[in-house]
Amino acid sequence: MSEEHKKQPTLKAYYDSAQRIFTDATLILPKGSKMTLKNVALEAGRSAGSIRKERDIFLPLIEDVTKLAKQMSEHSAPGEEKVKTAQQKTKKAKAKAQDYEARYKDSLAREIMLIKALDDAERALRRNEDYINQHDNVVPFPNPRP
């Protein structure tokens, strides 16, 4: 926390309460309370919504409380951020795998349709073999099946 902001009389109570919440030495809130703007305001003896994001004077306090909250969450549950990032990576990988699976199934369906069309064409050709054999300039396809 920046020292120049701590010295302002408006913010001093908030910074002191944030420090008490961080060290778990709260006076008003129960022990083990989370570091939130609402809790900082309540611990300072002010109303829950007294810290406003639209007021410029509170911007450094909000940044510092956010940093302290992140530190507290890492301290209370070490590796939680790593777990979240791993879960996000897993979700992305699963989505990518599902996309590839859908593409694979679509390509198989296309292949089956093409094989069926080829088979139908070959059958039609075999049905007309007698007509083809009557002409000298038409060469029939070899029969692929014995």
C-alpha positions in Angstrom: 0.0 0.0 0.0 1.2 3.4 -0.8 2.2 5.6 2.1 0.9 8.8 0.7 -2.6 7.4 0.3 -2.5 6.0 3.8 -1.9 9.4 5.3 -5.1 10.9 3.9 -7.6 11.1 6.7 -10.4 9.9 4.5 -8.5 6.8 3.5 -6.6 6.0 6.7 -9.4 4.2 8.4 -10.0 2.1 5.3 -6.3 1.2 5.0 -6.1 0.3 8.6 -9.2 -1.9 8.3 -7.8 -3.6 5.2 -4.6 -4.3 7.1 -6.6 -5.8 10.0 -8.5 -8.1 7.6 -5.3 -9.1 6.0 -3.6 -10.0 9.3 -6.9 -11.6 10.6 -7.0 -9.2 13.5 -10.4 -7.8 12.8 -12.3 -5.8 15.4 -15.8 -5.6 13.9 -16.0 -8.5 11.4 -15.6 -12.2 12.4 -12.1 -13.7 12.1 -11.3 -15.2 8.7 -13.4 -12.6 6.8 -12.7 -12.2 3.1 -10.9 -9.2 1.7 -13.6 -7.3 -0.2 -14.4 -3.6 -0.5 -17.6 -4.2 1.4 -15.8 -5.9 4.3 -13.1 -3.2 4.3 -15.8 -0.5 4.6 -17.6 -2.4 7.4 -14.4 -3.0 9.3 -13.6 0.7 9.1 -17.0 1.4 10.7 -18.6 2.8 7.6 -21.5 1.7 5.4 -21.0 -1.3 3.1 -21.2 0.8 0.0 -19.1 3.7 1.1 -16.1 2.8 -1.2 -17.3 3.8 -4.6 -15.4 3.0 -7.8 -16.6 6.2 -9.5 -14.9 8.4 -6.8 -11.3 9.1 -7.8 -10.1 9.3 -4.2 -10.9 5.6 -3.7 -9.1 4.3 -6.9 -5.7 3.6 -5.1 -7.5 2.0 -2.2 -9.5 -0.3 -4.6 -6.3 -1.3 -6.3 -4.6 -2.1 -3.0 -7.5 -4.0 -1.7 -7.6 -6.1 -4.9 -3.9 -6.9 -4.5 -4.4 -7.9 -0.9 -7.4 -10.0 -1.7 -5.3 -11.9 -4.3 -2.5 -12.4 -1.8 -5.0 -13.7 0.8 -6.6 -16.1 -1.7 -3.2 -17.4 -2.7 -2.2 -17.8 1.0 -5.4 -19.5 2.0 -5.6 -21.8 -1.0 -2.2 -22.1 -2.6 -2.3 -23.2 -6.2 -5.9 -22.2 -6.7 -5.0 -20.0 -9.6 -3.0 -22.8 -11.2 -6.0 -25.1 -10.8 -8.2 -22.5 -12.5 -5.8 -22.1 -15.4 -5.5 -25.8 -15.8 -9.3 -26.2 -15.8 -9.6 -23.5 -18.5 -6.9 -25.3 -20.6 -8.7 -28.6 -20.1 -12.0 -27.0 -21.2 -10.4 -25.6 -24.3 -8.7 -28.9 -25.1 -12.0 -30.7 -24.7 -13.8 -28.2 -27.0 -11.1 -28.6 -29.6 -11.3 -32.4 -29.4 -15.0 -32.3 -29.8 -14.6 -30.0 -32.8 -12.2 -32.5 -34.4 -14.5 -35.4 -33.6 -17.4 -33.6 -35.3 -15.2 -32.8 -38.4 -14.0 -36.5 -38.5 -17.6 -37.8 -38.4 -18.7 -35.3 -41.1 -15.8 -36.5 -43.3 -16.8 -40.1 -42.7 -20.3 -39.4 -43.7 -19.1 -37.7 -46.9 -16.9 -40.6 -47.7 -19.8 -43.1 -47.2 -22.0 -40.9 -49.5 -19.3 -40.9 -52.1 -18.8 -44.6 -51.9 -22.5 -45.2 -52.3 -22.7 -42.8 -55.3 -19.7 -44.6 -56.9 -21.4 -48.0 -56.3 -24.6 -46.8 -57.8 -22.7 -45.5 -60.9 -20.9 -48.8 -61.3 -24.2 -50.7 -61.0 -25.8 -48.5 -63.6 -22.8 -49.0 -65.9 -23.0 -52.8 -65.5 -26.7 -52.7 -66.3 -25.8 -51.0 -69.6 -22.9 -53.3 -70.4 -24.7 -55.0 -73.3 -25.3 -51.6 -74.9 -21.7 -50.6 -74.4 -20.3 -53.9 -75.8 -22.3 -53.3 -79.1 -20.2 -50.2 -79.9 -16.5 -50.5 -80.8 -15.4 -47.1 -79.7 -16.6 -47.6 -76.0 -14.2 -49.3 -73.6 -15.9 -50.6 -70.5 -14.4 -50.2 -67.0 -12.8 -53.3 -65.6 -15.0 -55.0 -62.9 -13.4 -54.2 -59.6 -15.2 -57.0 -57.8 -14.6 -60.6 -58.8 
